[in-house]
Amino acid sequence: MAFILWLIAVVLVIYGIVRIVQGDVLLGAVLIIVGLLIGPGGVSIFSAVSPGDLGSLLGALPSPAALVT
């Protein structure tokens, strides 16, 4: 299954680059983004994130007070 998703992602990204070269920048950008989301090496839309995982991801972010110097 991961190999099929990888192939679909590659095709979408290549087609997105072709569309950008042909002048259709918006469609090309959308295709590239979708390809990156589907690809197993990226942030896959098929991998579930549980609420506990989301909390740990948000907890890893710096606090706003730490950003102010």
C-alpha positions as CSV (number, residue, x, y, z in Angstrom):
1,M,0.0,0.0,0.0
2,A,2.8,2.4,0.8
3,F,4.4,1.8,-2.5
4,I,1.2,2.6,-4.4
5,L,0.8,5.8,-2.4
6,W,4.4,6.7,-3.2
7,L,3.8,6.1,-6.9
8,I,0.6,8.3,-6.8
9,A,2.5,11.0,-5.0
10,V,5.4,11.0,-7.5
11,V,2.9,11.2,-10.4
12,L,1.1,14.1,-8.8
13,V,4.2,16.1,-8.0
14,I,5.6,15.6,-11.5
15,Y,2.3,16.6,-13.1
16,G,2.2,19.6,-10.8
17,I,5.6,20.7,-12.0
18,V,4.5,20.2,-15.6
19,R,1.4,22.3,-15.0
20,I,3.6,25.1,-13.4
21,V,5.9,25.1,-16.4
22,Q,2.8,25.3,-18.7
23,G,1.7,28.4,-16.8
24,D,-1.0,27.0,-14.6
25,V,0.6,27.9,-11.3
26,L,-2.4,27.4,-9.0
27,L,-3.2,23.9,-10.2
28,G,0.4,23.0,-10.2
29,A,0.9,24.1,-6.6
30,V,-2.2,22.3,-5.5
31,L,-1.0,19.1,-7.2
32,I,2.4,19.3,-5.6
33,I,0.9,19.9,-2.1
34,V,-1.5,17.0,-2.5
35,G,1.4,14.8,-3.7
36,L,3.4,15.8,-0.6
37,L,0.5,15.0,1.7
38,I,-0.2,11.6,0.2
39,G,3.5,10.5,0.0
40,P,4.6,8.2,2.7
41,G,7.8,10.2,3.2
42,G,5.8,13.4,4.0
43,V,2.9,14.2,6.3
44,S,0.5,11.5,5.1
45,I,-3.3,12.2,5.3
46,F,-3.7,8.5,5.8
47,S,-1.9,8.3,9.1
48,A,-4.2,9.0,12.0
49,V,-3.3,11.5,14.7
50,S,-4.9,10.9,18.0
51,P,-5.8,13.8,20.3
52,G,-3.0,12.7,22.7
53,D,-0.5,12.9,19.9
54,L,-1.7,16.4,18.9
55,G,-1.3,17.6,22.5
56,S,2.3,16.3,22.6
57,L,3.0,18.1,19.3
58,L,1.6,21.3,20.6
59,G,3.4,20.9,23.8
60,A,6.7,20.8,21.9
61,L,6.1,24.3,20.5
62,P,7.8,27.2,22.3
63,S,5.6,29.4,24.5
64,P,4.8,32.9,23.2
65,A,6.6,34.4,26.1
66,A,9.8,32.6,25.1
67,L,9.6,34.2,21.6
68,V,9.6,37.8,23.1
69,T,13.1,39.0,23.9
